[in-house]
Every structure is written in structure tokens, then in C-alpha cells.
Amino acid sequence: MTLTSPKPYRIGIALSGGGARGFAHVGALKALEENGIRPDIIAGVSAGAIVAALYAAGVPLSKMIKLFTDAKFRDFCELTVKGGGFFKIDKFKGFLRHALGDYSDIGELPIPLYIGATDLDHGTATIFDKGDIVEAVAASCSIPILFRPVEIGGVRYVDGGVLRNMPSWMLRDKCDCLIGVNCSPLPDRNTRNSVMDIALRTYHLMLRANVKDDMKLCDLAVETPEIASYKVFNLKEIQQVYIRGYAAAKSALKSWPLSDQYKTNQIIK
């Protein structure tokens, strides 16, 4: 590798969606940091957008876990009688705004951030690289029907995973080395016949299908099959999910020939 990089950034990290299983991203980032690897730019979709935004704002990985420890689904959303979804996520927005501290605009963040969402009105995948962080993350997390779409600039947005659940495509042309972490393995086959369970499995089939090609864009692809049995909305298990993500990244790094090439001398959080 030459001293002058042909692309704007040296290392990029892309984080997929995955609900509560997205806490595997925190573990994966910890493993990367321990190996001396830190991103110069980061992108996220849905749960990955939450982790990416907090990371870009400089929130320590250990604090990310503490922020959600003992939290419940109802702490972040509430039922709504208005159309567009069963729940509104105003409480989540307030929570995230507080966690981000002094940062409110994507352009202000210490680490460049891309957030993926789905433009419901035009049927396209959208990248937010400027504007209100919280609104962009909320849009990226708004699972259709379950949550009300988030309106930004007169356009309605829903979960970025609907069209592109792995945001590697946003970064491939912008960094020399691209690392992708996929936290949306297909759930166990023993799905119950309830409406919610069938809907969630169908949703995950869709997510998984649109991840495969985008994972191929990565120089290092970290898969997390060990978290398949964890529930999407169960925050009680985030510590175990974190451990699984850490182990998956550690394992991937062992067999990655470029691991030493992309180390830095920065202090690990």
C-alpha cells in the first residue's frame, strides 16, 4: 500500500440491520479495535445505523451496552392510533438525542457517517450523509407496518433493510479497505404459526436475500450465524449477542491476510 491513498478513506466499516441482534456489531467493533483496526468512515442500516451513529459520535463501546442494559421494547416506542404503523418511536428519538450528546447533525461528527433508509414514496435506497442524525437513524430503523414511517423533507422513509440491508455499497468506492459485519442471519426454522412470527421470518428472508451480493463487496466479511436464535426485539440478551459478535470478528480476523496491514496505533476505548 502506498502512502497516498487513491480513495478518500483508508478503512470503512459497514454494519447491517438486525434488531436487538445488532449488538453483535458492538462486539465486532471491539474485536477490530483490539486488533488495531478503526474506521475512517462508517455506515449503518437499521440497528447498524444506531451503532454506527453512536460510534461516529465517539460514544465508547462499553457505554453503548450500558445504555441499553435493562431496557425494554416499550421504553423506546408506544402504540399510536394514527395510520402508517402500530407504534411511534418518539421516545427512541429522545433517548438517542440524549446519548449523542452535543452532536445533532451528521456533518458535525468526528467520523464520517452514512445512514441507509428506504424512500417509501419513490421506492429507492437512500443515503443520509448530512442532516439531523436522530431523524435519519429513526428512518433507517422504522420497520414497515410495525413502526410509522419517518418523514424527512416531505418524503416518507422506512427501514433501510427493505432494499439494502448491508450498506457496503455506500462505501466501496470511498475506502481502500472495506469491512462488513452482517447481523441478520436467518432465524431458526422452528417458527411458530403466529402472525407476528410468520411476518418476522418473512421479513428476515427478504433481508437475507438482499445482503448476499453486498457482502461480496467487502474485503473482510464478518458473518454472525451464532446469533440466529436470538430474538429481534429481546433486549435482555444483548450481552450474549455482544459476546457472539466479538467472537465472530475475532475468528474472521485470524484468517484475514490483510489484518496487520490495516492496524493503527490508536488507543482502544
C-alpha positions, 0 to 999 in steps of 0.5 A: 500500500502506498502512502497516498491513498487513491480513495478518500478513506483508508478503512470503512466499516459497514454494519447491517440491520438486525434488531436487538441482534445488532449488538453483535456489531458492538462486539465486532467493533471491539474485536477490530479495535483490539486488533488495531483496526478503526474506521475512517468512515462508517455506515449503518442500516437499521440497528447498524445505523444506531451503532454506527451513529453512536460510534461516529459520535465517539460514544465508547463501546462499553457505554453503548451496552450500558445504555441499553442494559435493562431496557425494554421494547416499550421504553423506546416506542408506544402504540399510536392510533394514527395510520402508517404503523402500530407504534411511534418511536418518539421516545427512541428519538429522545433517548438517542438525542440524549446519548449523542450528546452535543452532536445533532447533525451528521456533518458535525461528527468526528467520523464520517457517517452514512445512514441507509433508509428506504424512500417509501414514496419513490421506492429507492435506497437512500443515503443520509450523509448530512442532516439531523442524525436522530431523524435519519437513524429513526428512518433507517430503523422504522420497520414497515407496518410495525413502526410509522414511517419517518418523514424527512423533507416531505418524503416518507422513509422506512427501514433501510433493510427493505432494499439494502440491508448491508450498506457496503455499497455506500462505501466501496468506492470511498475506502481502500479497505472495506469491512462488513459485519452482517447481523441478520442471519436467518432465524431458526426454522422452528417458527411458530404459526403466529402472525407476528412470527410468520411476518418476522421470518418473512421479513428476515428472508427478504433481508437475507436475500438482499445482503448476499451480493453486498457482502461480496463487496467487502474485503473482510466479511464478518458473518454472525450465524451464532446469533440466529436464535436470538430474538429481534426485539429481546433486549435482555440478551444483548450481552450474549449477542455482544459476546457472539459478535466479538467472537465472530470478528475475532475468528474472521480476523485470524484468517484475514491476510490483510489484518496487520496491514490495516492496524493503527496505533490508536488507543482502544476505548 
